[in-house]
Amino acid sequence: MTYIICEPCVGVKDTACVDVCPVDCIYGKQEDWEILYIHPEECIDCGLCVAACPVEAIYPLDIVPAKWKEWIAKNYEHFGLTPP
């Protein structure tokens, strides 16, 4: 399973989640993106990013709130992958 970064992260410049990720699977800290992305094939499901997120924007794939389900596809497609 992977985690998905959702809309509350848009425009947020805090990258604490990137700093705590033990496998460096969160991308966008060095890029000029509107949001950070978690690579679904690199994520080890540790959950450290969830606790570090200052805006509560990170959810396990299977419990992304309905209002932010579109971010699942955006995350997968960002890496050229087919969404589940």
Secondary structure, DSSP 4 states (H G I P E B T S, - for coil): --EEE-GGGTT----HHHHH-TT--EE-TTTT-SS-EE-TTT-----HHHHH-TT--EEEGGG--GGGTHHHHHHHHHTT----
